[in-house]
């Protein structure tokens, strides 16, 4: 796993630790995103940090 890519097999296994929903990879921000819950988990040195305290909150899209 390089700094700009996430293994699709790994992404298929990862879920949000709070909601158990699938995550979307945001390559530009290097985050795993739960759009429904409005949470984004950082990827640091190629390692997803799926800790609730590490998540960034944002307003989920409406509609």
FIMAR-8929 format. One record per residue: x, y negated, z negated of N, C-alpha, C in turn. Coordinates in steps of 0.02 Angstrom, whole numbers, padded with zeros to 5 digits, always signed. Atoms other than C-alpha are relative to their C-alpha. Layout:
XYZXYZXYZ
...
This chain:
+00042+00059+00000+00000+00000+00000+00045-00062+00000
-00040+00060-00004+00078-00163+00054-00038-00058-00030
+00032+00059+00029+00041-00338-00008-00059-00026+00040
+00054+00026-00042-00077-00370+00138-00052+00053+00019
+00046-00053-00019-00167-00203+00152-00018+00043-00061
+00023-00046+00053-00268-00088+00040-00021+00064+00035
+00016-00065-00029-00281+00096+00079-00076+00010+00001
+00073-00008-00004-00460+00125+00142-00025+00059-00042
+00021-00057+00041-00465+00293+00051-00006-00021-00073
+00003+00025+00068-00427+00205-00114-00061-00045-00009
+00058+00046+00005-00557+00070-00080-00065+00039-00004
+00060-00041+00002-00687+00206-00052-00013+00032-00068
+00007-00031+00066-00655+00273-00227-00012-00051-00056
+00004+00050+00053-00651+00110-00325-00070-00031-00005
+00064+00033+00014-00806+00035-00405+00011-00052-00054
-00003+00050+00053-00839-00113-00518-00007+00035-00067
+00004-00034+00064-00807-00058-00697-00061-00019-00042
+00059+00021+00037-00958-00155-00760-00065+00024+00030
+00063-00016-00033-01092-00114-00631+00001+00067+00038
-00009-00062-00039-01022+00042-00544-00019-00009+00073
+00016+00014-00071-01058-00042-00375+00065+00000+00040
-00060+00001-00042-00938-00027-00228+00030-00070+00003
-00035+00063-00005-00809-00163-00204+00021-00013+00072
-00022+00022-00066-00763-00262-00049+00070-00030-00007
-00069+00025+00001-00581-00300-00010+00004-00069+00034
-00012+00066-00028-00541-00485+00017+00075-00007+00010
-00072+00000-00016-00373-00482+00105+00032-00068-00014
-00028+00067+00008-00348-00671+00101+00015-00017-00073
-00008+00015+00071-00371-00687-00088+00034+00056-00039
-00028-00059+00034-00300-00514-00129-00042+00017-00061
+00047-00017+00052-00454-00468-00230-00047+00055+00023
+00055-00046-00013-00584-00332-00243-00062-00034-00027
+00057+00042+00014-00754-00414-00242-00065+00040-00008
+00068-00025+00010-00924-00366-00311-00045-00060+00014
+00040+00057-00019-01036-00487-00217-00065-00006-00040
+00064+00000+00036-01194-00437-00310+00008-00029-00070
-00011+00022+00069-01122-00469-00484+00038-00065-00004
-00039+00062+00001-01016-00618-00433+00065+00008-00038
-00064-00013+00033-00853-00540-00493+00053+00018+00052
-00056-00016-00044-00683-00529-00408+00059+00021-00044
-00055-00028+00038-00542-00421-00475+00065-00010+00039
-00062+00013-00035-00362-00467-00433+00037+00064+00019
-00048-00052-00019-00237-00357-00344+00069-00030-00012
-00065+00027+00019-00067-00386-00422+00055+00051+00018
-00055-00044-00023+00089-00313-00341-00027+00064+00031
+00029-00058-00034-00022-00197-00239-00043+00044-00044
+00039-00042+00047-00115-00131-00393-00065-00037-00019
+00063+00031+00021-00301-00169-00419-00005-00002-00076
+00008+00008+00072-00331-00237-00594-00075-00002-00015
+00072-00006+00009-00506-00175-00634-00019-00004-00074
+00016+00013+00070-00520-00246-00809-00049-00059-00002
+00049+00054+00004-00673-00352-00852+00031-00067-00019
-00032+00063+00021-00561-00482-00936+00042-00032+00056
-00041+00026-00055-00459-00501-00775-00042-00026+00057
+00044+00019-00055-00610-00532-00664-00012-00076+00003
+00017+00070-00012-00644-00702-00588-00075-00001+00016
+00071+00006-00013-00827-00753-00591-00012-00052+00055
+00021+00047-00052-00910-00839-00442-00075+00006+00010
+00072-00004-00014-01086-00877-00386-00012+00047+00059
+00013-00046-00055-01150-00731-00283-00041-00034+00054
+00039+00029-00055-01222-00772-00112-00075+00013-00010
+00073-00008+00006-01410-00798-00106-00028+00025+00065
+00035-00023-00060-01528-00715+00014+00011+00067+00017
